[in-house]
Amino acid sequence: MAQVWRCAGLRWVGAEPVLVWEGGRRSALPRGKKVAFGVVTGGVRTCLGARGHGCPTRAAVSGRSTGARCEECARLDRAHSVAADTVADDPRPYHVYLAWFGPGMVKVGITAVERGATRLLEQGAVCFSWLGRGPLMAARRAEEVLRAALKVPDRIPYADKRGVRGALPGAGERAAEVVELHARAVALDGWPESLERMPGRTVDHAEVFGLDGVVGADGVVTELVAGGVVGGAVLAVAGPDLHLAIGRGVVVLDTRLMTGWDLVAAEAIVAAGQEVTTATGTAAATAGAVLTVPVRALRGSGGGVQDGLF
């Protein structure tokens, strides 16, 4: 019987991406690594629970949900979230930052100082600069000032981030946009007195993510399905996204879609009699390029990846 694994998501450990599995096992994701897994045939995706506790009802959740939580567990999770503005008494110092994802795509955000740049890696920020440092409520007020005065959002959709990764400008041009906005931000009136302004020093993650020279993706996986298989070589990892070479092109897999499913080695799906279609025909082995899950073509990809099961 094939060993079953449940993914707990992608984590950034230092500047290295790893898949974390329930039970504590970790799988590193260096560029060039072969990734091949299947979803247990007949399986159902179930809720992850909240705040380290399992879902009491093991509720079924949508395959397209990146949160993989039922309504009640999602509510409990957000009730203790700084990002959701539900925590006001956190005594830790916070950074305010500017994060750049593509031309004209800059957001403002806050993160605990003790987390360093981890939050920026998790979001897939190609480059960033700190703006300020201080108490949580002062950081939030500064974030609001920037959104109002500079029209800088606090969220950028992942679909927009993915759409530009294959055609990024050079590091100098990326940094120039951040530096210019940083100068405008720190010159604004209305900064909280308890928030220390920080100098503009751009940190670039393109090499860490593997984005320098990477080709644009043709499509993005929209969900996993029972009996489906994903197999390819890692080209880049940005935020939660794996950019995989699958033979016919490049596909992005948001690893948040893997959580809540029972997963097995891809070979187990084939051994169980599931027919797997690849770019070169029916698979006899699944260590190479395999994709049998729904994929949506990315804008400007020319429609090279169909929306449906391969």
C-alpha positions as CSV (number, residue, x, y, z in Angstrom):
1,M,0.0,0.0,0.0
2,A,1.4,3.4,-1.0
3,Q,2.5,5.7,1.8
4,V,0.2,8.7,2.1
5,W,1.4,12.2,2.9
6,R,-0.5,15.4,3.8
7,C,1.2,18.7,2.9
8,A,1.3,21.5,5.4
9,G,2.4,24.0,2.9
10,L,5.5,25.7,1.5
11,R,7.8,27.4,4.0
12,W,10.8,29.7,3.5
13,V,13.6,28.6,5.8
14,G,16.2,31.4,5.6
15,A,16.2,31.9,1.9
16,E,15.4,28.3,1.0
17,P,12.0,27.0,0.0
18,V,10.8,23.7,1.5
19,L,7.6,21.7,1.4
20,V,6.5,20.8,4.9
21,W,4.5,17.6,5.6
22,E,2.4,16.7,8.6
23,G,4.6,14.9,11.0
24,G,7.5,17.2,10.5
25,R,9.2,15.9,7.3
26,R,10.5,18.5,4.9
27,S,11.4,18.4,1.2
28,A,13.8,21.0,-0.2
29,L,13.0,22.5,-3.6
30,P,16.2,23.4,-5.3
31,R,16.1,24.4,-9.0
32,G,16.1,21.4,-11.3
33,K,14.5,19.1,-8.7
34,K,11.9,16.7,-10.1
35,V,8.5,17.0,-8.4
36,A,6.0,14.2,-8.9
37,F,3.0,13.4,-6.8
38,G,-0.5,12.1,-7.2
39,V,-3.8,12.8,-5.3
40,V,-5.3,9.6,-3.8
41,T,-8.0,8.3,-6.1
42,G,-11.4,8.8,-4.5
43,G,-10.0,11.2,-2.0
44,V,-11.7,14.3,-0.6
45,R,-9.9,17.5,0.4
46,T,-10.6,18.3,4.0
47,C,-10.2,21.4,6.2
48,L,-6.8,22.2,7.7
49,G,-8.3,23.5,11.0
50,A,-7.2,26.7,12.8
51,R,-4.4,27.8,15.0
52,G,-2.8,24.4,15.2
53,H,-6.0,22.5,16.0
54,G,-7.6,20.1,13.6
55,C,-11.1,20.8,12.2
56,P,-13.6,19.1,14.6
57,T,-15.8,18.0,11.6
58,R,-13.0,17.4,9.1
59,A,-15.2,19.4,6.7
60,A,-14.8,19.0,2.9
61,V,-13.4,22.1,1.3
62,S,-13.2,23.3,-2.3
63,G,-10.3,22.2,-4.5
64,R,-9.8,25.8,-5.6
65,S,-9.5,27.3,-2.1
66,T,-6.0,28.5,-1.3
67,G,-6.9,28.7,2.4
68,A,-8.2,25.1,2.6
69,R,-10.4,25.9,5.6
70,C,-14.1,25.6,6.3
71,E,-16.0,28.7,7.1
72,E,-15.8,28.3,10.9
73,C,-12.1,27.5,10.9
74,A,-11.3,30.4,8.6
75,R,-13.2,32.7,11.0
76,L,-11.2,31.4,14.0
77,D,-7.9,31.7,12.1
78,R,-8.5,35.3,11.1
79,A,-9.6,36.2,14.7
80,H,-5.9,36.0,15.7
81,S,-4.4,37.6,12.5
82,V,-2.4,40.8,12.5
83,A,-3.0,41.0,8.7
84,A,-6.7,40.9,9.3
85,D,-6.4,43.9,11.7
86,T,-7.9,41.8,14.6
87,V,-4.9,42.0,16.9
88,A,-4.1,45.3,18.6
89,D,-2.1,44.5,21.6
90,D,0.9,42.7,20.1
91,P,3.9,44.2,22.0
92,R,6.5,43.2,19.3
93,P,8.1,45.9,17.1
94,Y,7.0,45.9,13.5
95,H,8.4,46.9,10.1
96,V,6.6,48.9,7.5
97,Y,7.8,47.9,4.0
98,L,7.4,48.5,0.3
99,A,7.3,45.4,-1.8
100,W,7.7,45.3,-5.6
101,F,6.3,42.5,-7.8
102,G,6.5,44.0,-11.3
103,P,6.4,47.4,-13.1
104,G,3.8,49.6,-11.4
105,M,3.0,46.8,-8.9
106,V,4.2,48.0,-5.5
107,K,2.3,47.4,-2.2
108,V,2.8,48.5,1.4
109,G,2.6,46.1,4.3
110,I,3.7,45.4,7.8
111,T,5.6,42.4,9.4
112,A,7.0,41.7,12.8
113,V,10.7,42.7,13.0
114,E,11.6,39.3,14.4
115,R,10.5,37.7,11.1
116,G,13.0,39.5,9.1
117,A,12.3,39.2,5.3
118,T,10.4,36.0,5.6
119,R,7.0,37.7,4.9
120,L,8.4,39.2,1.7
121,L,9.6,35.8,0.5
122,E,6.2,34.3,1.3
123,Q,4.5,36.9,-0.8
124,G,6.8,36.5,-3.7
125,A,8.2,40.1,-3.5
126,V,10.8,40.4,-6.2
127,C,12.4,43.2,-4.3
128,F,11.6,45.4,-1.3
129,S,12.7,48.1,1.1
130,W,12.0,48.8,4.7
131,L,10.2,52.1,5.4
132,G,9.9,52.3,9.2
133,R,10.0,50.4,12.4
134,G,8.0,50.8,15.6
135,P,4.9,49.6,17.6
136,L,2.2,47.7,15.8
137,M,-0.5,50.4,15.9
138,A,2.0,53.1,14.7
139,A,3.0,50.7,11.8
140,R,-0.7,50.3,10.9
141,R,-1.3,54.1,10.9
142,A,1.7,54.6,8.6
143,E,0.4,51.9,6.3
144,E,-3.0,53.8,6.1
145,V,-1.2,57.1,5.4
146,L,0.7,55.6,2.5
147,R,-2.4,54.0,1.0
148,A,-4.3,57.2,1.1
149,A,-1.6,59.7,0.1
150,L,0.3,57.6,-2.5
151,K,-2.5,55.3,-3.7
152,V,-0.3,52.3,-2.8
153,P,-2.4,49.1,-2.2
154,D,-1.9,46.7,0.7
155,R,-2.6,43.7,-1.6
156,I,-1.7,42.6,-5.1
157,P,-3.5,39.5,-6.5
158,Y,-1.3,36.5,-7.2
159,A,-2.7,36.3,-10.7
160,D,-1.1,39.7,-11.4
161,K,2.2,38.7,-9.8
162,R,2.4,35.5,-11.9
163,G,1.6,37.3,-15.1
164,V,4.8,39.4,-15.1
165,R,7.4,37.1,-13.7
166,G,8.6,36.0,-17.2
167,A,9.4,39.5,-18.4
168,L,10.8,41.4,-15.4
169,P,13.0,44.5,-16.0
170,G,16.6,44.5,-14.8
171,A,17.6,44.8,-11.1
172,G,18.5,48.5,-11.5
173,E,15.1,49.4,-13.0
174,R,13.4,47.4,-10.2
175,A,15.3,49.1,-7.5
176,A,14.8,52.6,-9.0
177,E,11.0,52.3,-8.7
178,V,11.2,51.3,-5.1
179,V,13.8,54.0,-4.2
180,E,11.6,56.7,-5.9
181,L,8.5,55.6,-4.0
182,H,10.4,55.2,-0.7
183,A,11.6,58.9,-1.0
184,R,8.1,60.1,-1.5
185,A,6.8,58.0,1.4
186,V,9.3,59.1,4.1
187,A,8.7,62.8,3.1
188,L,5.0,62.6,3.9
189,D,3.5,64.4,6.8
190,G,1.4,62.4,9.2
191,W,3.9,59.7,10.2
192,P,3.3,58.5,13.8
193,E,6.0,60.0,16.1
194,S,6.8,56.5,17.6
195,L,7.6,55.1,14.1
196,E,11.3,55.4,13.1
197,R,11.8,56.2,9.5
198,M,14.3,53.8,7.9
199,P,16.7,54.5,4.9
200,G,15.9,53.2,1.5
201,R,17.9,50.0,0.8
202,T,16.5,47.7,-1.8
203,V,16.8,44.0,-1.3
204,D,16.4,41.9,-4.5
205,H,15.0,38.3,-4.4
206,A,15.1,37.5,-8.1
207,E,18.1,35.3,-7.7
208,V,16.7,33.6,-4.6
209,F,13.5,32.8,-6.5
210,G,15.3,31.7,-9.6
211,L,13.5,34.3,-11.7
212,D,16.5,35.7,-13.6
213,G,16.2,34.4,-17.1
214,V,13.1,32.2,-16.3
215,V,10.6,31.9,-19.2
216,G,7.1,33.1,-18.7
217,A,4.5,30.5,-17.6
218,D,1.9,29.2,-20.0
219,G,-0.6,28.3,-17.4
220,V,-1.5,27.9,-13.8
221,V,-3.0,24.9,-12.0
222,T,-6.5,25.9,-10.8
223,E,-7.1,23.0,-8.4
224,L,-6.0,19.4,-7.7
225,V,-8.4,16.6,-8.1
226,A,-8.7,13.1,-6.8
227,G,-6.6,10.8,-9.0
228,G,-4.7,13.7,-10.6
229,V,-1.0,13.8,-11.1
230,V,1.6,16.6,-11.2
231,G,5.1,16.0,-12.3
232,G,7.8,18.4,-13.6
233,A,11.2,20.0,-12.9
234,V,11.4,23.1,-10.6
235,L,12.4,26.2,-12.6
236,A,11.7,28.8,-9.9
237,V,10.0,29.2,-6.6
238,A,8.4,32.6,-5.7
239,G,6.2,33.0,-2.7
240,P,4.0,29.8,-2.6
241,D,4.4,29.2,-6.3
242,L,6.3,26.5,-8.0
243,H,7.2,27.2,-11.7
244,L,7.4,23.7,-13.2
245,A,8.7,22.6,-16.6
246,I,6.2,20.0,-17.8
247,G,7.5,19.2,-21.3
248,R,4.9,21.1,-23.2
249,G,5.8,24.4,-21.4
250,V,5.8,25.9,-18.0
251,V,3.0,25.7,-15.4
252,V,2.7,27.4,-12.1
253,L,1.5,25.4,-9.1
254,D,0.3,27.3,-6.0
255,T,1.4,24.9,-3.3
256,R,-1.4,26.2,-1.1
257,L,-3.7,24.0,-3.3
258,M,-1.8,20.9,-2.1
259,T,-2.9,21.3,1.5
260,G,-5.8,19.2,2.8
261,W,-5.3,16.4,0.2
262,D,-3.9,12.9,0.8
263,L,-1.0,12.7,-1.6
264,V,1.1,9.8,-2.8
265,A,4.1,9.2,-5.0
266,A,2.9,9.7,-8.6
267,E,3.9,6.1,-9.5
268,A,1.2,4.9,-7.1
269,I,-1.5,6.4,-9.2
270,V,-0.2,4.7,-12.3
271,A,0.2,1.4,-10.5
272,A,-3.4,1.6,-9.4
273,G,-4.5,1.6,-13.0
274,Q,-5.0,5.3,-13.5
275,E,-4.2,6.3,-17.1
276,V,-1.9,9.3,-17.2
277,T,-1.5,11.4,-20.3
278,T,1.6,13.4,-20.9
279,A,3.0,15.5,-23.7
280,T,4.3,12.3,-25.3
281,G,1.5,9.9,-24.7
282,T,0.3,7.5,-22.0
283,A,2.9,7.4,-19.2
284,A,4.7,4.2,-18.4
285,A,6.5,6.0,-15.6
286,T,5.8,9.4,-13.9
287,A,9.2,10.7,-13.0
288,G,9.1,13.2,-15.9
289,A,6.6,15.7,-17.1
290,V,3.0,14.8,-16.2
291,L,-0.1,16.9,-15.7
292,T,-3.6,15.5,-15.2
293,V,-5.2,18.4,-13.3
294,P,-7.2,21.5,-14.4
295,V,-5.0,24.3,-15.8
296,R,-5.9,27.8,-16.9
297,A,-3.9,29.6,-19.6
298,L,-2.2,32.7,-18.3
299,R,-2.9,36.0,-20.1
300,G,-0.6,36.4,-23.1
301,S,0.4,32.8,-23.2
302,G,-1.2,32.2,-26.5
303,G,-3.6,29.5,-25.1
304,G,-0.9,26.8,-25.0
305,V,-2.4,25.2,-22.0
306,Q,-6.1,24.1,-22.1
307,D,-8.6,24.7,-19.3
308,G,-9.5,21.1,-18.3
309,L,-8.0,17.8,-17.5
310,F,-5.0,16.6,-19.6
